[in-house]
Amino acid sequence: MDFRRLRYFVETARRRSMTKAAAALHIVQPALTAQIKLLEEELGTTLLHRTPRGVSLTEDGEIVFREAVAILRSVQDLQSRFQQQTQASRPVRVGIPNGITRAFVADLITSAQEHWQLKLEIIEGMSGHLLEWLKGGRLDVSVLFAIQPLRQLDTRPLVTDSIDLVGPPGALDDTPTIETSRLSEFPLILPSSRHGLHRVIEHQARRAKVTLNQQATLDSIVEIKHLVSRGAGYTLLAPMAYTVELEQGLLSAARLIRPSFQRELVTAVRRSTDPASEIALVRDLIHDVCLPIPPGAAVSAN
């Protein structure tokens, strides 16, 4: 039995609303709905009546609610008893590739602390370095690119999203989509080969049979965005990495089509990781708070 699903169910039952419960739990509503559905499947019964005005408990749901509250209270008492020991334990070390930290890490930290009293150490770096650190034990869990050599690790798909053409302010405002065959027209500033995104871009360019007009390489995604915003060139990024600057008017973007460019992110842990450990819990929380930006949403922010 997954205590996290019990807690999600109890919160939803108390608030009688999926939307309000998701907000209180700092997760997205689809993730909450999926977790409660898994709990219902595990128990073999329907726990909630779902209506346009909210949710209410079924007869079985009433029974499970009472038992779940008692179980969670016992768990909380146990946690409180060993709180001092927990506070002295080291944080869970989480690796995040350069450029996507702002997309979901704040929600991850909030959820880990408010609901599980977990301490996190967020380590941002190039994905190649993160992979080495995870294999070497310097990280406990990491977000990585699926295209990396991950055979020795326990991986789980996280998100698949587009890689878009990103330019200076206003440069692409009137061009929501661009044929991939035109990429050679744009001077590009790209991450170096040490960055997993570089490998993804090269793979997608070969697949599309397009030549990239690469003018410079730079390892820092933050600095690449700064240079692009100053008019030094264009770059290729996923919405997760550029949406904030797009909304602030610092960048413009166009979606590549025929074919599109895509990247897949995974979470990874060492295969020896205990599935009941705090590391596994943090991994679950990453999946709860991290969802891709809907197709077209970032580009339409122009």
N, C-alpha and C positions, 0 to 999 in steps of 0.2 A: 504494500500500500504506500502510495506516494503522499507524504505529509503536505507537500506543496499543493497538490490538487485538493486535499481536504481544506486547506486554508483558503484557497481560491473559492471553493464551493461555499464555505461558511460566510465569507465576505459578501458574496453575491446574494446569498439567502438573506442576510441581514439588511442589505441595502435595497433588495428587491429590484435591482437594475444591473444589467451587464455593464452598461456605460459607466455608471457611478462606481461600481466595484473595480472596473479596470483602471479608472482614474485614481482611486484610492490605493490600488496595488502597484501603480506606476508601470503598467504593462498595456499593450494595445489590446483592444477588444477581441479581435480574431484569435489572439493567443489564449485569452481567457476562455472564450467559447470552446476552443479546441481542447483545453485541459479538462474542462468540466465534462465534455463529451467522452473523453478517455476515461474519466472516473465512472461515468454511467455505464460505459461498456465493461469496465472492470467489475462493477457490481452487478451487472446484468439487469439494470432497472432504470427507469426514468426518474430523475430527482427533481426536475423543475418543469413547471408549465410555462411556456414562453408565449407571450402576447405582445402586441404593439405597445402596450402601456408598461411593460416590465415583465418580471418573472415572479412566480409563487411556487411554494413547495408542494410536491405531490405527497401522497400518504407515505410512500417509502422515503421521500425526501425529508419529511419531518423526523422519521426515525434516525436516518443517517445524520441529519443536522445535530440532533442531541448527542449522538455518539461522537461525532466529529469534534464538537465543542469540548467534550470531556477529554478526548485524546489530545487535542491541541493544548488544552490547559495543563495536562500532565507533562507534555513536552516542554511547555514554557516554564513550568516549575523546575524541571530537570535542568533546563538551560540556565535558569537563575541560580540554581545551587552551585553550578560550576562556572558562573559568569567570570569570576576573577581569573580562573584558569584560561577561559576563552580569550579574555582581553590580553593575556600575556602571550598568546600564540601568535605566530608570524602571519602576516597577511597572505592572501592568495595572490600570486603574481600572474597578471593578465597581460599578454602581448597584443598590441593593436598596431596594424600597419599605418605608416605615415599618411596623414591626410583624412582619416575617417574617424578620428577620436571624437570630434565634436558631434558626430551623427547620433551617438547613442550612449556614450560613456557616462554622461551626467545621470541619465535614468538608471543605468546599471549600478552606479555607486549608491544612489538613493534607495533603490530597491534592496540591495544587499545589506545596507545598514539599517534601514527602518524595519524590515521584516525578518531579517535573519541575523542581525548584529555581526555581520561579516566585514572584515577589513580587507580592502583591496590595495594592491600596488599595481598601478597602471604603467606599463612600459611601452612607449611608442618607439617604433623603429622601422627600418627597412625590412620587408617580409623575409628576405634571405637571412638576415641576422636573427629575426624572430624564430625562424625554423631551427637554426643552429642552437639558439639558447633553449628552445623547448626540448630538443633532443638531448642537450647537455645537462638539463635539470635546472637551468637558471630561470625558467618559466614553468608555471603549472598548467596553464591553458593559453591558447593563442588563436586569434583569427588569422587565417592564412589564405593564400590564393590556391584554388584547387589545382592549378596547373603545376604547382611545385611538386618536388619528389616527396611524397607523404606516405610511402608504403610502410614505414616502421611505426606509424602513429595510428591512433584511433581517431578517425575523422567523421564529421557529420556535416552535411550541407547546411549552410546558413542562408545566403541570399544569392540570387543571380540577377544582375542588373546590367544596364547598358553602359557602354563607354561612348561619350559624346565629344563632339568638337567644342572646345571652350575658347572664347576669344575676348578681346578687350571690350570695355563697356560700349554697347550700342552696335558693335561690329556685326553681330549675328541676330539683331532684334527682328529683322524682317525676313529671316531665313530659319524657320522652325525645324526644317529638315534639309540635309545635304546628301547628295549622292556620294557614296564612299569612293567612287572613282575620281572624285574631285579633290581628294585629300592632298594630292601632290601640289595643289595650288597654294597651300597654307604652310608658312614656315613654322615648324613645330619645336617647342621646348619640351623635352620628355625626360622622365627619370632614367637613370643609368641602368645598366644590365644587372646591378646589384639589387634592384627593386623588382618585386614580383610583377608589378604592373607592366614593366618593360617587356617581360616575357609574354604576358597576355597580349599586349599590343602587337608585338612582332608576329605572334601566332595568328592573330586575326587579320593582320595585313597580308600575310602569305596566303591565308585562306581566301581573301578577297582579291588577290593578285593585284595589289596596289602598292606603289612605291611611296614611301613616306619622305617628306621634305624636312628631314630633321636638321635643325640649325644649331642646337645646343642640348646638352644633357645636364641634369641637376638632380641631386638625390632628394632634396627637400621639396615635398609637394607644396608646403606653405610658401616657399620662395618661388616656386614655379608659378603659382597663382598670382603672387605679387608682381612678377615680371610681366605676365600676361595682362594684368590689369593696367600696367604702365605702358602697354602697347608694344612690348618687345617681341611679341609673336603669339602663337596659339598653342594649345596643348590638348591632350586627350584624357578625360577624367570621367569617372562615374558620378552620377548626381549626388550620391552620398558625400562626395568630397568637395563639391562646389556649390551646393544649393544655398548656403548661407550667404556667400559672396554674390550670388546671382540675385537674391532677394534684396541685397543692399545696393544693387546697381553697380557693383565693382567688376562684374564679368557678364558676358553674354554666352549663349550656348545654342547649339543646333544638334539634333539627333541624326546620327548617321543611318542611312537606309540603303538597301540593295547592294550588299548585305549590311545588316547592323553589326556593330561591335558589341560583344558581351564579355563579362567577367563573372566568375563564380567564386564566392568566398565560402570557407568552411571553418568550423571550430575544430581544434585538434588538441588532444592530450596524449600523454604516453600511455601505452597499452597496459601498463601496470597500475594505472590509476584506479583506486577503489570507487566503484559506482555509487557508494553511499557516502563519499567524502565531501568536504566543503568544496573541493575543486569541481566535482561533478555538479554540485548545486550551482556554483557560479557559472558553469557552462550552460546549464539550463536557463539561468537568468539572462545570459547573453542572447539566447534564442527567443526569449520572451520579449525583450525590449528592442531587438534589432529586426526591423522589417525593411525591405527595399522601398524606395520612393516609387509610387505608382508610375507606370510608363507615361511619359509626356508631362508629368507634373512639374518637374524642375525646369524644363525648357519653356513651358507655358508661363513661368513666373516673369518672363520679360515684360 
